[in-house]
Amino acid sequence: MRKILFLGGAPTQIPPIKYALGQGHHVITLDYLPDNPGHKLGHKYYNVSTTDKEAVLKVAKAENIDGIVAYASDPAAPTAAYVAEKMGLPGNPYESVKILARKDLFRDFLAKHNFNVPRSRAFYKEAEAKVWLDQIGVPAFVKPVDSSGSKGVTHLQSAESFHDAFEHALKFSREKKVVVEEKIFRKGYQVDSDIFMANGELVFWAWGNQHQDPACHPYAPVAISYPSVLPQNIQEKAKDVVCSMLNKLGFVMGAFNVEFVVDSNDEIWVIEIGPRNGGNLIPQVLRYATGVDTIKATVDAAIGKPVPASMQRAVKGCWSSIIVHSRTNGAFKELWLSDRARKYIVEQDVQVQPGEKVNSFSGSHDTLGTMILKYPNQDEMLDMLDNMERDIRVIVD
């Protein structure tokens, strides 16, 4: 039996906890939300913030853990790396993880190593940020330096809205620092998916198509679909670019959530590399689509259990996740599904009850439930996901 410390017990973090329990490991969970469902599954729970690295290290030493996991959590990833480094446990360099977890540090890294990078700067003060915005112009993005799940992000179309965008980003930043950067115009879908490293080598990768609901938020993902629509040569090019970045940073193991866009010249622009498994059910959809279980691999790698030198498998069939969400504020009434949606659903988990207050979707914090669907072909999949309201609709009063 190995002792594993899981940073977080939110619904999205339950899959690795269940896998560890199924393997007979001793599971300890930790965060500052005692009502999170993952804590009811483990053997022991600590009410400690996942971002307090010294407090987490104290718990880890007291429990004499064998591994630490920050699953699908950007804020917790640096803490996990810090603890692993201090205790000599399997993990990645703390300083490198910190770079990926901070948008400003990652943009600096990209520029230093001559990767494609938008004109981007980060600011504590709004007045200084506004001077920079005047230089790069609109459209632009205003983002917290340290949030995930599209929380606090504004696609700024007019400079007159900058104050509200800056204040919105500040609310979601622990550092109270905001990135202002130019918009890169993409060709086709933004790409969003997970990859996996072992012994410093990429052992699994598969790119997915990210889908949004423009009626709510034009850049917050509500679905990820497979296979990718990108030509194979562009997929390979993106893989090589991402590998180069991770190698320069000295990463050796684990799952990474990658988002990038391709411009009209087929240039790759990496938006983010999250040093953790992706949300939006990406690991679960990949397991269906490829047979590769990155949830299992994440837990195994955290305790030093060997991961296969190659886990690469092609996507078979057409699959997607869907984030159940509302287009408007109100009281949840029901989830309406078309006949074809019902036919394609493989998994469904609605986490809201009739009468509960719901908000118009602006990021992962407004998730009302999740689904995994399998489609008969890619054309029907893309048609359904790009016009989701025709088949899947949250009805509110």
C-alpha positions in Angstrom: 0.0 0.0 0.0 1.3 3.4 -1.0 0.2 6.7 0.6 -0.9 9.3 -2.0 -1.8 12.9 -1.2 -4.4 14.4 -3.6 -4.6 18.1 -3.8 -8.3 18.7 -4.1 -11.5 16.7 -3.9 -13.8 18.5 -6.4 -16.0 16.4 -8.7 -13.5 16.7 -11.6 -10.8 15.3 -9.3 -12.6 12.1 -8.3 -11.5 9.8 -11.1 -7.8 9.5 -10.0 -8.9 9.1 -6.4 -11.2 6.2 -7.3 -8.4 4.6 -9.3 -5.9 4.9 -6.4 -8.5 3.4 -4.0 -9.1 0.6 -6.5 -5.4 -0.2 -6.4 -5.4 -0.5 -2.7 -3.5 2.7 -2.0 -4.0 4.9 1.1 -5.6 8.1 -0.1 -5.3 11.4 1.7 -7.2 14.4 0.3 -6.5 18.1 1.0 -8.1 21.5 0.2 -10.0 24.2 2.0 -13.5 23.0 0.9 -14.5 20.2 3.3 -17.8 19.5 1.4 -16.0 18.5 -1.8 -17.2 15.0 -2.7 -13.7 13.6 -3.1 -13.0 13.9 0.6 -15.7 11.4 1.4 -13.9 8.7 -0.6 -10.4 9.0 0.9 -9.0 7.6 4.1 -8.1 11.0 5.5 -8.8 14.7 4.8 -6.9 17.9 5.7 -8.5 21.3 5.6 -5.5 23.2 4.0 -5.4 25.4 0.9 -3.7 23.6 -2.0 -1.8 26.8 -2.8 -0.2 27.0 0.6 2.9 25.0 -0.3 4.6 25.1 3.1 1.4 23.9 4.9 1.0 21.1 2.3 4.6 20.1 2.7 4.1 19.9 6.5 1.1 17.5 5.9 3.1 15.5 3.4 6.0 15.0 5.8 3.7 14.2 8.7 2.0 11.5 6.6 5.2 10.3 5.0 3.5 10.2 1.6 4.8 8.2 -1.3 3.4 10.4 -4.0 1.4 13.6 -4.6 -1.1 14.4 -7.3 -2.6 17.7 -8.5 -5.1 16.5 -11.0 -6.8 19.0 -13.3 -5.7 21.9 -11.1 -3.4 24.7 -12.3 -3.3 26.4 -8.8 -2.2 23.2 -7.1 0.3 22.1 -9.7 3.2 24.2 -8.3 2.5 23.0 -4.8 2.7 19.4 -5.9 6.0 20.0 -7.7 7.4 21.9 -4.6 6.5 19.1 -2.2 7.8 16.4 -4.6 11.1 18.3 -5.0 11.5 18.8 -1.2 10.7 15.2 -0.4 12.5 13.5 -3.3 9.3 12.1 -4.7 8.5 11.7 -8.5 7.7 15.0 -10.0 8.8 17.8 -12.3 11.1 20.9 -11.5 9.2 23.3 -9.3 10.5 26.4 -11.2 9.4 24.9 -14.5 6.0 24.1 -13.3 5.6 27.6 -11.9 6.4 29.0 -15.4 3.6 27.0 -17.0 1.2 27.9 -14.2 1.7 31.7 -14.7 0.7 33.3 -18.0 3.2 36.1 -17.7 6.1 33.8 -17.0 5.1 31.5 -19.8 5.0 34.4 -22.3 8.4 35.5 -21.2 9.7 32.0 -21.7 8.3 31.8 -25.2 9.8 35.1 -26.2 13.2 34.2 -24.7 13.4 30.9 -26.7 12.0 32.4 -30.0 8.7 30.6 -30.1 5.7 32.3 -31.6 4.2 34.6 -28.9 1.7 37.4 -29.0 2.7 40.8 -27.8 1.9 40.5 -24.1 2.7 42.2 -20.8 1.4 41.8 -17.3 0.5 44.5 -14.9 -0.5 45.2 -11.3 -1.8 48.7 -12.1 -4.6 49.5 -14.5 -3.1 52.8 -15.7 0.1 51.1 -16.8 -1.9 48.3 -18.5 -4.0 50.9 -20.4 -0.9 52.5 -21.9 0.1 49.1 -23.2 -3.3 48.4 -24.6 -3.1 51.7 -26.5 0.1 50.4 -28.1 -1.2 47.0 -29.2 -4.8 48.0 -29.9 -8.0 46.0 -29.9 -9.2 43.3 -30.2 -7.1 42.0 -27.3 -7.3 39.6 -24.4 -7.3 40.6 -20.7 -6.6 37.7 -18.4 -5.6 36.9 -14.8 -2.0 35.7 -14.8 -2.8 32.7 -12.7 -6.4 31.4 -13.4 -7.6 28.4 -15.4 -10.9 27.3 -17.0 -11.3 30.7 -18.8 -12.1 32.3 -15.4 -11.7 36.1 -15.5 -10.9 36.2 -19.3 -12.3 39.0 -21.5 -12.1 39.2 -25.2 -11.8 43.0 -25.4 -13.4 44.5 -28.5 -13.4 48.1 -27.4 -10.9 50.1 -25.3 -13.9 51.8 -23.6 -14.6 48.4 -21.8 -11.0 48.0 -20.5 -11.7 49.1 -16.9 -14.4 46.5 -16.4 -12.2 43.8 -18.1 -9.2 44.7 -15.9 -11.3 44.6 -12.7 -12.9 41.3 -13.8 -9.5 39.7 -14.3 -8.3 41.0 -10.9 -11.1 39.1 -9.2 -9.8 35.8 -10.4 -6.1 36.4 -9.8 -4.4 35.3 -6.6 -1.3 37.4 -7.6 -3.6 40.4 -8.4 -1.8 40.7 -11.7 -3.4 41.0 -15.2 -2.1 40.0 -18.6 -3.0 42.2 -21.6 -2.1 40.7 -25.0 -2.9 41.0 -28.6 -5.3 38.6 -30.3 -3.8 36.0 -32.6 -6.3 35.3 -35.4 -6.7 31.5 -35.8 -7.7 29.3 -38.7 -10.3 26.8 -37.6 -10.8 25.5 -34.1 -8.6 26.2 -31.1 -6.9 23.0 -30.1 -7.3 21.6 -26.6 -6.1 18.2 -25.4 -3.8 16.2 -23.1 -0.4 14.7 -23.7 1.7 12.5 -21.4 5.5 12.3 -20.7 7.6 9.5 -19.2 11.3 9.6 -18.6 11.6 12.9 -20.4 9.9 11.6 -23.6 6.5 12.2 -25.0 4.7 8.8 -24.9 1.2 9.9 -25.8 -0.4 12.8 -27.7 -3.7 13.4 -29.4 -5.2 16.8 -30.5 -8.8 17.7 -30.0 -11.1 20.5 -31.3 -12.3 23.0 -28.8 -15.9 24.2 -29.1 -17.5 27.3 -27.5 -21.0 28.7 -27.1 -20.8 32.3 -28.4 -24.1 33.1 -26.8 -22.4 32.8 -23.4 -18.7 33.3 -23.8 -16.8 33.2 -27.1 -13.6 31.6 -25.6 -14.7 29.4 -22.7 -14.8 25.8 -23.9 -18.1 23.9 -23.7 -16.9 20.8 -25.6 -13.8 19.0 -26.8 -14.1 16.7 -29.8 -11.9 14.0 -31.4 -10.5 13.3 -33.9 -8.8 16.6 -34.8 -9.7 18.3 -38.0 -6.1 19.4 -38.5 -4.1 17.9 -41.3 -1.6 15.3 -40.1 1.5 17.3 -41.0 0.2 20.3 -38.8 -0.6 17.9 -36.0 3.0 16.6 -36.1 4.4 20.1 -36.3 2.4 21.1 -33.2 3.6 18.0 -31.4 7.3 18.9 -32.2 6.8 22.5 -31.0 5.3 21.4 -27.7 8.0 18.8 -27.1 10.7 21.4 -27.7 9.1 23.7 -25.1 8.8 20.9 -22.5 12.3 19.7 -23.1 13.8 23.2 -22.7 11.9 23.5 -19.4 13.3 20.1 -18.2 10.0 18.3 -17.7 10.3 14.5 -17.3 6.9 13.1 -16.5 3.2 13.4 -16.2 0.1 14.8 -18.0 0.0 18.2 -19.7 -3.1 20.0 -21.0 -2.2 21.9 -24.2 -4.0 24.7 -26.0 -2.8 26.2 -29.2 -4.1 27.9 -32.4 -2.9 27.6 -36.0 -2.8 30.8 -38.0 -3.4 31.3 -41.8 0.3 30.6 -42.4 0.1 27.3 -40.6 2.2 28.7 -37.7 1.6 27.2 -34.3 0.8 29.6 -31.4 0.8 27.8 -28.1 -1.6 29.6 -25.7 -1.1 27.5 -22.6 0.5 24.3 -21.4 -1.1 23.3 -18.1 1.2 21.1 -16.0 -1.7 18.7 -15.1 -4.5 16.7 -16.7 -7.1 18.7 -18.5 -10.6 19.4 -17.3 -13.7 19.1 -19.4 -13.5 15.3 -19.2 -10.6 15.2 -21.6 -8.9 12.2 -20.0 -12.1 10.3 -20.0 -12.9 11.1 -23.6 -9.4 10.1 -24.6 -9.8 6.8 -22.8 -12.9 6.0 -24.9 -11.4 7.4 -28.1 -7.9 5.8 -27.9 -8.0 3.3 -25.1 -5.2 5.2 -23.3 -5.8 5.8 -19.6 -3.9 8.9 -18.6 -5.8 8.9 -15.3 -4.1 5.6 -14.4 -0.8 6.8 -15.8 -0.9 10.0 -13.7 -1.4 8.1 -10.4 1.1 5.4 -11.3 3.8 7.9 -12.3 3.3 9.9 -9.0 4.4 6.9 -7.0 7.2 5.9 -9.3 5.4 3.0 -10.9 6.7 2.5 -14.5 4.7 3.9 -17.3 4.9 2.3 -20.8 7.6 3.8 -23.0 4.9 4.3 -25.6 1.2 4.6 -25.0 0.5 6.1 -28.5 -2.7 4.9 -30.1 -4.9 6.4 -32.9 -8.3 7.9 -32.2 -11.0 5.4 -33.3 -14.5 6.8 -33.8 -15.9 10.3 -33.1 -16.2 11.4 -29.5 -16.7 14.5 -27.5 -17.2 15.8 -24.0 -19.9 18.4 -23.4 -20.2 20.8 -20.5 -23.8 21.3 -19.5 -24.3 25.0 -19.2 -26.9 27.7 -19.2 -27.1 30.6 -21.6 -28.9 32.8 -19.2 -29.2 33.5 -15.4 -32.2 32.0 -13.6 -33.6 29.0 -11.8 -32.8 25.6 -13.3 -35.9 23.9 -14.7 -34.7 21.0 -16.8 -32.2 19.7 -19.3 -33.8 19.3 -22.7 -32.3 16.8 -25.1 -33.1 16.0 -28.7 -33.7 12.4 -29.9 -30.3 12.2 -31.6 -28.5 13.6 -28.5 -30.1 10.9 -26.3 -29.0 8.3 -28.8 -25.4 9.4 -28.8 -24.9 9.9 -25.0 -22.5 7.4 -23.4 -22.1 9.1 -20.0 -24.2 11.9 -18.4 -23.9 13.6 -15.0 -26.2 16.5 -14.2 -25.1 18.2 -11.0 -27.9 20.8 -10.5 -31.4 20.3 -9.1 -34.6 22.0 -10.3 -35.1 25.4 -8.6 -31.4 25.9 -8.1 -29.9 29.3 -9.2 -27.7 29.0 -12.3 -25.6 31.6 -14.1 -24.9 32.3 -17.8 -21.8 30.3 -18.6 -18.6 32.3 -18.4 -16.1 29.5 -17.4 -15.7 26.2 -15.7 -17.0 27.5 -12.4 -20.5 27.7 -14.1 -20.6 24.0 -15.1 -23.9 22.4 -14.4 -23.0 18.9 -15.5 -21.0 16.8 -18.0 -21.6 14.4 -20.8 -19.6 12.1 -23.1 -21.0 11.3 -26.6 -20.1 9.0 -29.4 -21.2 10.1 -33.0 -21.7 8.1 -36.2 -19.3 10.4 -38.1 -17.3 13.6 -37.8 -19.6 15.8 -39.9 -22.6 15.1 -37.6 -20.4 15.6 -34.6 -19.2 19.0 -35.6 -22.6 20.1 -36.8 -24.1 19.1 -33.4 -21.3 20.7 -31.3 -21.2 23.9 -33.3 -25.0 24.3 -33.0 -25.4 22.8 -29.6 -28.6 24.6 -28.7 -30.5 22.6 -31.3 -29.9 19.3 -29.4 -28.9 20.2 -25.8 -30.5 23.0 -23.9 -30.7 24.1 -20.3 -34.2 25.5 -19.6 -34.4 28.1 -16.8 -37.3 30.0 -15.2 
